[in-house]
Amino acid sequence: MQVLHKDMKEGEIKLAPDNLDDIWHLHNIIQPGDLVRMVTFRTDDQSKDDQKRSKKAEKKRMKLGIRVEKTGFHEFSDRLRIHGTIEEGPQELGAYHTLNVYADPTNKLSIVKENWPAHDLERIEEAVKRRHQPLVVFVSLDDDQATIAVLRQSGLQWIADVSSERSGKMYADDSKGKEYFGDILSLIKQNTTDDSPVVVVGPGFTREHFLAYGKEHAPGLFGSCVTCGTGHAEMNGVHEAIKIGVVDQITKHHRVSMETQLIDKLFNEIHKNGLATYGAEEVKQALKQGAVEHVLIADTIIRTSKGEKLLDQARNMHSEFTIINTMHDAGKTFLGIGGIAALLRYKI
């Protein structure tokens, strides 16, 4: 994310999204009631008159200000749809229009809020700071099947599964094994950049055979590859590797890895009736007593007045807090217990 202009007196911040994660950040930042200014395409009045005659409409480039009613974003979608009424523009004020925001730095937009919540400003700072953070590419495999996935700030994205189409043990010098490993390597190359770390996980020896194959055929990619044994292959193996902290060997403070480990710690404390509590009222009472070390709150809840009040209370009590992304598996599990919890300094 790039911040192109900031005028907090007017409540306006102009941004340029660089990548898919920035689209996810914007989805969390833009809320109903905000004003979003952006260059878009719309059929002008003259074209509408022409359309009546020729049945063809010409869309013209224009800058509009939309008062947001709702946004639309699907997991790992390439665009954010912002729907609302035209409040600023050359024509049709009050009419509905949809802005499409793509992960492209030329796709600039301005967001105007009456009051910018602190967590929105922090999210923008985080997006700017992690602008050049490389994607982590996972390969999780056994003799039968491999899964390729990419770890983004917004979550874990499944890319593809590759079948070995072979029964019995898999070896790199086997013709089927070479074909299997070659297909995996081809997919890795399609989803990496020069600085993308590769993590190879899985049970048994297939992982080691593939690693040797990768170092031979793509030494640039596999020279600094990280590997670890897991009890499972496919996506289960990837989740297991993230839980045990393998991502921290590559890049510190990766958001999904950090959130996953926080949630894992939370559930461990809950299961042993230890230093944790969950539920809006329970966390609120723990904050009043000064017992909260770290508040965890779901991104879907932070967008409500209840969520904002809870974070304000956490700041006043000098407690740390993390907004949990509910698009990855650990976040969805966290939402299953209500989406509000806390790690405690002492038991209450």
C-alpha positions as a printed Julia matrix, in Angstrom:
348×3 Matrix{Float64}:
   0.0     0.0     0.0
   1.17    3.52   -0.77
  -0.09    6.61    1.06
  -0.18    9.38   -1.56
  -1.83   12.12    0.49
  -3.08   12.58    4.02
  -5.19   15.46    5.33
  -6.49   14.52    8.76
  -8.12   17.94    9.17
 -10.43   17.05    6.27
 -10.42   13.35    7.21
  -9.04   12.32    3.79
  -6.37    9.73    2.98
  -5.42    8.92   -0.61
  -4.09    5.41   -1.2
  -2.76    3.18   -3.98
  -3.12   -0.6    -3.5
  -0.07   -2.58   -4.68
  -1.22   -6.16   -4.2
  -4.01   -8.55   -3.26
  -3.37   -8.07    0.47
  -3.98   -4.32    0.07
  -7.44   -5.07   -1.39
  -8.15   -7.09    1.77
  -6.92   -4.19    3.95
  -9.2    -1.74    2.08
 -12.17   -4.09    2.59
 -11.58   -3.83    6.33
 -11.02   -0.06    6.3
 -13.89    1.18    4.09
 -17.19    1.18    5.96
 -20.79    2.26    5.21
 -21.08    6.05    5.52
 -17.54    6.74    4.27
 -17.0     8.88    1.18
 -14.75    7.29   -1.46
 -13.4     9.37   -4.36
 -12.05    7.62   -7.42
 -11.72    7.87  -11.18
 -14.21    5.48  -12.78
 -16.17    4.88  -15.97
 -19.86    5.7   -16.32
 -22.29    6.33  -19.12
 -22.68   10.1   -19.41
 -25.94   11.95  -20.11
 -25.11   12.59  -23.77
 -24.33    8.91  -24.34
 -27.66    7.98  -22.82
 -29.43   10.18  -25.37
 -27.34    8.58  -28.1
 -28.16    5.14  -26.7
 -31.85    5.74  -27.26
 -31.06    6.25  -30.93
 -28.24    3.75  -31.52
 -28.81    1.29  -28.64
 -25.11    1.67  -27.79
 -23.81    3.35  -24.65
 -20.41    4.96  -24.43
 -18.79    4.97  -21.0
 -16.64    7.97  -20.16
 -13.88    8.42  -17.64
 -14.86   10.67  -14.73
 -14.07   11.26  -11.07
 -16.89   10.46   -8.66
 -17.38   10.63   -4.92
 -19.48    7.71   -3.64
 -21.19    7.64   -0.25
 -20.63    4.01    0.68
 -23.55    1.72    1.42
 -21.78   -1.65    1.16
 -18.62   -3.32   -0.07
 -18.17   -6.68   -1.76
 -15.05   -8.81   -1.43
 -14.55  -12.55   -1.78
 -11.62  -14.45   -0.32
  -8.54  -13.88   -2.51
 -10.64  -11.96   -5.03
  -8.74   -9.63   -7.36
 -11.02   -6.68   -6.72
 -13.08   -4.82   -4.15
 -16.53   -3.56   -5.16
 -17.73   -0.37   -3.43
 -21.42    0.34   -3.89
 -23.22    3.54   -2.97
 -24.78    6.8    -4.15
 -23.01    9.48   -6.14
 -22.4    12.5    -3.92
 -19.72   14.25   -6.0
 -19.37   14.29   -9.77
 -20.38   15.94  -13.03
 -23.85   14.35  -13.22
 -26.59   12.18  -11.69
 -26.0    13.07   -8.05
 -27.94   10.63   -5.87
 -27.8     7.81   -8.43
 -26.22    4.47   -7.55
 -22.79    3.49   -8.8
 -20.23    0.75   -8.08
 -16.5     1.43   -7.92
 -14.14   -1.44   -8.71
 -10.78   -1.32   -6.95
  -8.04   -3.61   -8.3
  -4.6    -4.47   -6.93
  -2.82   -1.97   -9.12
  -0.9     1.12   -7.89
  -2.43    3.15  -10.75
  -5.87    2.41   -9.22
  -5.82    5.29   -6.72
  -8.66    6.17   -4.35
  -9.35    8.64   -1.55
 -11.22    7.65    1.62
 -12.91   10.34    3.7
 -14.12    9.62    7.24
 -15.48   12.01    9.85
 -13.45   10.23   12.51
 -10.68    7.81   11.62
 -10.53    4.96   14.18
  -7.01    4.38   15.49
  -7.05    0.75   14.35
  -7.74    1.82   10.73
  -4.73    4.15   10.79
  -2.63    1.36   12.29
  -3.8    -1.02    9.55
  -2.68    1.44    6.87
   0.71    1.79    8.58
   1.01   -2.0     8.66
   0.12   -2.31    4.96
   2.74    0.31    4.05
   5.39   -1.34    6.24
   4.74   -4.79    4.75
   4.46   -3.54    1.19
   7.55   -5.43    0.09
   7.14   -8.46    2.34
   7.61  -11.54    0.14
   4.95  -14.23   -0.17
   5.8   -17.54    1.48
   5.19  -20.54   -0.82
   4.37  -23.88    0.83
   4.73  -27.34   -0.66
   3.15  -30.08    1.46
   3.61  -33.55    0.02
   3.8   -37.3     0.48
   4.03  -40.22   -1.96
   0.48  -39.7    -3.26
  -0.22  -35.99   -3.48
   1.28  -32.52   -3.11
  -0.44  -29.27   -2.21
   0.95  -25.86   -3.18
  -0.26  -22.89   -1.11
   0.77  -19.26   -0.66
   0.81  -17.47    2.68
  -0.39  -13.87    2.38
  -1.09  -11.23    5.03
  -4.78  -11.93    4.43
  -4.53  -15.68    4.88
  -3.44  -18.96    3.39
  -4.34  -19.32   -0.3
  -4.61  -22.79   -1.8
  -3.08  -22.84   -5.28
  -3.25  -26.42   -6.55
  -3.04  -30.12   -5.78
  -0.75  -32.43   -7.77
  -1.3   -36.2    -7.85
   1.68  -38.54   -8.22
  -0.48  -41.04  -10.14
   1.74  -43.78   -8.81
   1.23  -46.59   -6.29
   3.99  -47.58   -3.89
   6.97  -45.58   -2.7
   8.1   -42.5    -4.6
  11.73  -41.89   -5.47
  13.31  -39.0    -7.36
  15.06  -41.29   -9.87
  11.78  -43.05  -10.7
  10.27  -41.83  -14.02
   6.9   -41.18  -12.38
   8.7   -39.53   -9.48
  10.54  -37.15  -11.8
   7.28  -36.25  -13.53
   5.55  -35.7   -10.17
   8.37  -33.52   -8.84
   8.59  -31.66  -12.16
   4.89  -30.75  -12.02
   5.29  -29.48   -8.46
   8.35  -27.42   -9.36
   6.56  -25.88  -12.34
   3.71  -24.67  -10.09
   6.17  -23.26   -7.55
   7.9   -21.24  -10.27
   4.55  -19.84  -11.42
   3.74  -18.58   -7.9
   7.08  -17.21   -6.69
   9.13  -14.1    -7.19
  12.89  -13.86   -6.79
  12.59  -13.19   -3.06
   9.77  -15.65   -2.24
  10.83  -18.16    0.43
   9.85  -21.79   -0.2
   8.81  -24.1     2.66
   8.64  -27.86    2.05
   6.73  -29.92    4.62
   5.23  -33.39    4.93
   5.68  -36.84    6.47
   8.18  -39.5     5.42
  11.08  -39.31    2.99
   9.28  -37.89   -0.06
   9.86  -34.41    1.32
  13.64  -35.0     1.41
  13.67  -36.51   -2.08
  11.77  -33.5    -3.46
  14.1   -31.08   -1.68
  17.11  -32.77   -3.32
  15.34  -32.6    -6.7
  14.6   -28.9    -6.2
  18.19  -28.04   -5.27
  19.39  -29.81   -8.41
  16.89  -28.3   -10.86
  16.25  -24.86   -9.29
  19.14  -24.05   -6.92
  18.18  -20.36   -6.81
  14.77  -21.19   -5.34
  15.86  -24.0    -3.05
  19.21  -22.7    -1.82
  17.62  -21.17    1.28
  14.55  -23.42    1.39
  13.14  -24.26    4.84
  11.84  -27.75    5.51
  10.23  -29.55    8.43
   8.51  -32.86    9.06
   4.77  -32.84    9.74
   2.34  -35.59   10.61
   0.19  -34.84    7.56
   0.53  -33.74    3.94
  -1.79  -31.48    1.89
  -3.33  -28.39    3.59
  -3.32  -30.06    7.0
   0.45  -30.25    6.81
   0.7   -26.54    5.97
  -1.51  -25.57    8.92
   0.57  -27.79   11.19
   3.81  -26.16   10.03
   2.43  -22.65   10.63
   1.28  -23.62   14.13
   4.74  -24.84   15.13
   6.26  -21.55   13.94
   8.13  -22.57   10.79
   7.31  -19.21    9.16
   9.25  -17.42   11.9
  12.41  -19.1    10.63
  11.97  -17.12    7.41
  10.3   -13.85    8.17
   9.57  -12.31   11.55
   6.15  -10.92   12.42
   4.22  -12.5     9.54
   0.63  -11.66   10.41
  -1.08  -15.03    9.77
   1.67  -16.95   11.58
   1.51  -14.57   14.54
  -2.3   -14.74   14.74
  -2.32  -18.54   14.45
   0.16  -18.91   17.32
  -1.77  -16.41   19.47
  -5.03  -18.33   18.94
  -3.26  -21.62   19.63
  -1.96  -20.17   22.9
  -5.44  -18.87   23.77
  -7.07  -22.27   23.3
  -4.33  -24.0    25.27
  -4.98  -21.63   28.19
  -8.76  -22.11   27.9
  -8.46  -25.91   27.86
  -6.36  -25.97   31.02
  -8.51  -23.3    32.71
  -5.48  -21.03   32.76
  -4.7   -17.41   31.92
  -7.44  -16.73   29.38
 -11.04  -15.62   29.13
 -13.48  -15.11   26.26
 -16.78  -13.38   25.6
 -17.51   -9.64   25.43
 -18.64   -9.2    29.04
 -15.91  -11.46   30.46
 -13.18   -9.53   28.64
 -14.71   -6.2    29.63
 -14.68   -7.19   33.31
 -11.12   -8.49   33.06
 -10.03   -5.16   31.54
 -11.7    -3.25   34.4
  -9.63   -5.3    36.87
  -6.41   -4.61   34.95
  -5.9    -8.35   34.39
  -5.69   -8.33   30.6
  -2.32   -8.64   28.93
  -3.53   -9.09   25.34
  -6.99   -8.63   23.77
  -7.91  -10.67   20.7
 -10.85   -9.42   18.65
 -12.24  -10.59   15.3
 -12.1    -8.23   12.31
 -15.87   -8.61   11.84
 -16.48   -7.34   15.38
 -13.99   -4.47   15.33
 -16.17   -2.83   12.69
 -19.0    -2.46   15.25
 -19.38    0.16   17.98
 -19.04   -2.64   20.56
 -15.66   -3.58   19.11
 -14.38    0.0    19.0
 -15.41    0.62   22.63
 -13.62   -2.55   23.71
 -10.4    -1.49   21.97
 -10.62    1.98   23.52
 -10.91    0.3    26.92
  -7.88   -1.88   26.13
  -5.81    1.17   25.16
  -6.84    3.0    28.34
  -5.7     0.0    30.4
  -2.41   -0.27   28.43
  -3.29   -3.76   27.22
  -1.97   -5.04   23.9
  -4.5    -6.03   21.27
  -4.6    -7.92   17.98
  -7.35   -7.79   15.37
  -7.78  -11.36   14.13
  -8.4   -11.97   10.45
 -11.33  -14.38   10.17
 -10.48  -15.42    6.61
  -7.83  -17.96    7.65
  -8.6   -21.22    9.47
  -7.37  -20.17   12.9
  -9.43  -16.97   12.63
 -12.55  -18.93   11.72
 -12.0   -21.17   14.75
 -11.61  -18.07   16.93
 -14.86  -16.64   15.59
 -16.51  -19.89   16.7
 -16.07  -18.86   20.35
 -17.51  -15.41   19.74
 -14.53  -13.5    18.33
 -13.6   -11.7    21.58
 -11.04  -13.09   24.03
  -8.08  -12.12   26.18
  -4.83  -13.55   27.47
  -4.48  -12.59   31.14
  -1.67  -11.32   33.34
  -3.09  -13.24   36.28
  -6.05  -15.49   36.94
  -9.31  -13.87   38.05
